[in-house]
Each structure stands twice: as structure tokens, then as C-alpha cells.
Amino acid sequence: MKIGIAGGREESDYLIGLLMKDKHRLIVINDDRAYCEHLAAEYDKVSIVYGNPGSEEVLNDAGIKGAEVMIALSGKDADNLEICQLAKQMFSVRKTVCMVKNPGNVEIFKELGIDQVISPVHMLAQYLTQSS
């Protein structure tokens, strides 16, 4: 499966390691040059692209068109929304997954067309209220 991973640091590193086990074709886009160099040294079978993952030009150059999934892991909810919307609308990415810090963004982002919105805080609150 062709999967794009945009932004993130440790999360993307861990995710790459897990997804490599299943032999997915990974395209990692990050705007931190040193981190891209680290990933390129660590993962020789992963396409690592340095640039702003919220840029149409960068996504195009990365070859994200037609990917099955785009995962946005940047530290800013608005950036993750932009990345996922660009991927879906401009590059025909089938599914989008977005991490959010603000649990209030979960439903809003879903209404805006993001397929899967993950908020660790929201998930923790749901778990605690369901197990009480």
C-alpha cells in the first residue's frame, strides 16, 4: 500500500518502523532537514522528502498522487487539516488520517472530510467515561 506520512518526529519514526514490517511503500514528508537526513540514514527503502507537507508543489514532487492513505502528524491541528484536505482534493488520496491536539477538533475535522481524526486526549476521556 502507498502511504504518505507528513510531519511529526518520534511518532513518524515509530510509525515508519511499524509499517515497514508490512512492506508498505512509504513517502515521508517533513520540513525539518536534519530530521529528514536522520530518517534517510535509518530507512533506506523509504522515500524521504524535505519540504512543507502543506505545499501543493511539495506533495506533487513527493509523488503522493493516488496514495491509499495520507497521515498528518504535524504539531499543529490546522496544518494537519490542510495537509489532509490537499491530499484528498488535489491528489486523489483515498483515505486521510489526522492527529489533533485539541479534542474539540475531532468532530469538526470529520465534518470537513477527514476520514479518521485521532486525538489522544479525546480517546483517553472516552475510555475513562466508558470504564466508570
Steps between C-alpha positions, in 0.01 A plus 500: 500500500627851416488714817601861556618614843519875547669675790561361844818393668506195727145407394600482135818310583307238699229482234755449222657214693163331550381548142831380350435159653198463273698615194292810427635760257561803720544864402608714794480878473650720769607864520796429730809438286705339781215267585463403133871418493457285813206313342686452170795348688267277705265379224653432161177370342289804590458806279595798719406846374616822660242778474176643630240220486230769479634610162332377183836510318675291768221240504513480121880460494474235772276288275207480739242488219277193527634386836263287704563695822642835615583533868555851638703512823615862524473677835236743374141391445439757224807379308382140525158597368659684207729207418212251501268720297769566238582131478136401453383781272808563284673161499217247520626341821234249602511533882630771727605463863564803715642537850359789703599647832172680564227241563245758387633462147408132467140548384575821308775334297278200427230736374764662279571166331788346694441124515663427835576762764703385798528696822682320782329730754156427351569126496617505863190693612274253316679207657470645848129581466420158351686302765344683796 
